[in-house]
Amino acid sequence: MISGLVQILLFQSIGELASKFFLPTLPGPVIGLVLLVGWLVFRKGINAELAMVADGFSQYLGLLFVPAAVGVVLFLPQLKANAYAILFALIGSVVLTIGSSAVIARLLSERTKSHNE
């Protein structure tokens, strides 16, 4: 179990260093996660220790939403004041995401059909 935790912390630390010196616009944990996923793809699997730690973390993942909920309650007056703008931004982003996903899926399916023929 310690080995799995060390692997996670190692990749997070590497991500923090990369964020600090090379990619300051990206958060270190995100870079570390991408590097960890790349490492697992390279190794073609996940070891038992890392899987056990990941399962342990995922059981308590809901606790990470508590600070976000507190932030929503804290900024409720600002959210109410900008409710229409937020609503339109959310609806617009959903529509754009679905539309762009459909266009990309269609382009990729046409490309796959032309390669198979």
BELNORNOR-V364789 format. One record per pair of residues at least 12 apart in sequence whose C-alpha atoms are under 10 Angstrom apart, sorted by sequence separation. I is the first residue (numbers start at 1). J is the second residue. If there is no record, write none. Layout:
i/j
I/J
I/J
This chain:
i/j
15/27
16/28
19/31
15/28
16/29
18/31
19/32
14/28
15/29
16/30
17/31
18/32
13/28
14/29
15/30
16/31
17/32
12/28
13/29
15/31
16/32
11/28
12/29
14/31
15/32
11/29
12/30
13/31
14/32
15/33
11/30
12/31
13/32
14/33
15/34
9/29
11/31
12/32
15/35
8/29
11/32
12/33
14/35
15/36
10/32
11/33
12/34
14/36
9/32
11/34
12/35
8/32
11/35
12/36
8/33
11/36
10/36
11/37
8/36
11/39
7/36
4/46
7/49
8/50
4/47
6/49
7/50
3/47
4/48
5/49
6/50
3/48
4/49
5/50
8/53
3/49
4/50
5/51
7/53
8/54
1/48
2/49
3/50
4/51
5/52
6/53
1/49
2/50
4/52
5/53
1/50
4/53
5/54
1/51
3/53
4/54
1/52
2/53
1/53
1/54
